């Protein structure tokens, strides 16, 4: 899992039928200091996240199970909305 910021939305009227009914959001991974890492990616939203929110994203086979669609072409799923982050040290 990793933290990401929701950067935007994706509208796709033509897509794999196993993705129908899912809200798709553009997310970008965050570093410890809140900086953007790597490239943005599309994630399935299962928690009602919105643009500008910090979210918890899971990937790989866990993403498909989190979305309750084990056979769907899903690589990233938003599984939580972050209220706060505390890093000690």
ChimeraX attribute file (.defattr): number of C-alpha atoms within 10 A of each C-alpha:
attribute: neighborCount
match mode: 1-to-1
recipient: residues
	/A:1	14
	/A:2	13
	/A:3	22
	/A:4	27
	/A:5	25
	/A:6	23
	/A:7	17
	/A:8	15
	/A:9	15
	/A:10	12
	/A:11	9
	/A:12	11
	/A:13	7
	/A:14	8
	/A:15	9
	/A:16	10
	/A:17	9
	/A:18	13
	/A:19	16
	/A:20	11
	/A:21	7
	/A:22	12
	/A:23	17
	/A:24	20
	/A:25	23
	/A:26	18
	/A:27	29
	/A:28	25
	/A:29	21
	/A:30	17
	/A:31	13
	/A:32	11
	/A:33	7
	/A:34	12
	/A:35	11
	/A:36	15
	/A:37	12
	/A:38	9
	/A:39	8
	/A:40	17
	/A:41	15
	/A:42	20
	/A:43	25
	/A:44	24
	/A:45	22
	/A:46	16
	/A:47	13
	/A:48	10
	/A:49	19
	/A:50	16
	/A:51	13
	/A:52	12
	/A:53	14
	/A:54	24
	/A:55	26
	/A:56	16
	/A:57	24
	/A:58	21
	/A:59	17
	/A:60	13
	/A:61	16
	/A:62	17
	/A:63	24
	/A:64	20
	/A:65	16
	/A:66	19
	/A:67	18
	/A:68	11
	/A:69	14
	/A:70	14
	/A:71	10
	/A:72	16
	/A:73	15
	/A:74	22
	/A:75	16
	/A:76	24
	/A:77	28
	/A:78	29
	/A:79	20
	/A:80	17
	/A:81	18
	/A:82	14
	/A:83	8
	/A:84	6
	/A:85	9
	/A:86	6
	/A:87	6
	/A:88	4
	/A:89	3
